[in-house]
Amino acid sequence: MSLRGVFFATKQSYKWPGKRSLQQKTPRIDIIWIGMALILFLLAACTTAGATPSAAPASDQTLLNPASPGINLLNETPSPQPVGTDSTETVKTDGTAAYITPETGFTASPTVTPIPVNFPGQIPSTLIPTPRTPPPPDTWMSYPVIPTVSDTARQIYKHGQQMGRNPHAFSKIGDCQSITTYFLADFEHPGNYRLGEYGILQQTIDWFSGSFARESLSVKGGFNVAAVISPLRADRARCKSGESPLACEIRVNNPSIVIISLEEWWSGKPENYEKYFRQIIEYVIQQGVVPIVATKADNLEGNHLINKTITRLAWEYDIPLWNFWAAVQPLPSHGLLKDGFHLTHGNNYFFDDPKTIKTGVSVRNLTALQVLDAVWRILSNP
């Protein structure tokens, strides 16, 4: 029976108590109409409840399942195919810093206001870098994609090993760009990736086996720099009371390295990014875990404020920087779709395919692996 039929059947069978005038009955009929309308509204809303906001809260997510073009992994309307894939230009790497990675900055619109957490304890004095004069604001654009590893990072790693951190584990801290659907997971499945000329990276895949496809407790669509340190956003089934997603992930996975890629920014106030990002960095260092921080591909805020903040804090804390923004610059459309936000994609792990290596998601996976390889090799050979 249709919804309309159910309503009229209900109307006909309803027994009005006592003798009432038409004026007395009308309000009850109105209440039923209002109730039915509310049900229809809620049913319609459920079909879009899982949507993740992008550059503006009302816009659609356009990343699709790269293995099945046209199938949207977020149950949304399929988006156009990647742009700019007809270029004859190929992206090469020289073994040092010519790689590419996509990044997205979602306007944060959490249902619960994130609460900043003042973590107990302090960074050990031996891990606090010597203050340095910061470089000019715009020099970050020329920083290499693949970082050098400082003595500070070595000391953090050494401290973590003394604490019992697992040298074979790394964690991811991020938003929807870091979920396993798009990021690193296929390195756990030999038939799903082809390294091509980057065969040496297989050693890193083997070393960190088990971390690539693992579902991080500090990664979720909609997470931003404040959400990952808010106990209100933690997985209640796996995290302790009062524990933030970040603290929970480090406790459960016990990593020696974390990749921090948080592109989302505060609508109208991207300057708020720094105070929360700083807390994340300090907590990770305090736990004896080496943070690798990543820049983002887009510039939705219009002045590169977030990338300037990320690179300045990487300089200040003397920690590895994955300059993903620099990696996507040689790509067609800088590795971004027409919305200037989402990354282009294809066969995201076939690095011997000239077309694949020109898409944002593919370069993100390749350069993330290269960064992990470069950092791990130095840290594990003091």
Secondary structure, DSSP 8 states (H G I E B T S, - for coil): --HHHHHHHHHHH----S---HHHHHHHHHHHHHHHHHHHHHHHHHTTTT----SSTTS------TTSTT--TTSS------SSTT--------SSS---------B---SS-------SS---GGGS--------GGGGGGS-SS----HHHHHHHHHHHHHT-EEEEEEEEESGGGSTTTSSGGGGSGGG-B-GGGGGGHHHHHHTTTTSS---TTB-TT--TTGGG-GGGS-TTTS-TT--HHHHHHHHH-EEEEEEE---B-TT-GGGHHHHHHHHHHHHHHTT-EEEEE--S--TTSS-HHHHHHHHHHHHHT--EE-HHHHHTTSGGGGB-TTSSSB--SSTTBTT-TTGGGSHHHHHHHHHHHHHHHHHHHHT--
